[in-house]
Amino acid sequence: MKKLMFAAAAAMSTIFAALMATSACWFWFYQPEEPKSLRED
């Protein structure tokens, strides 16, 4: 029973972390500055 609970908690934590990491990009809250070497100026 403990293994099942730990596995479920790990899976939910992984999904939550992935959603939090990608949601910033989805909603345009996080826009990193492009390095000068990659700019087409």
C-alpha positions, 0 to 999 in steps of 0.5 A: 500500500505504501509503494502505491501511495509513493508511486502516485505521489511521485507521478502527480508531483512530476505532472504538476512540475511539468505543468508549472514549467510549461505554463509560464511559456503558454501564457507568455508570462516568461519571456527570456531574453534572446542572447546577442549571438542568436539575434538577427540584427 
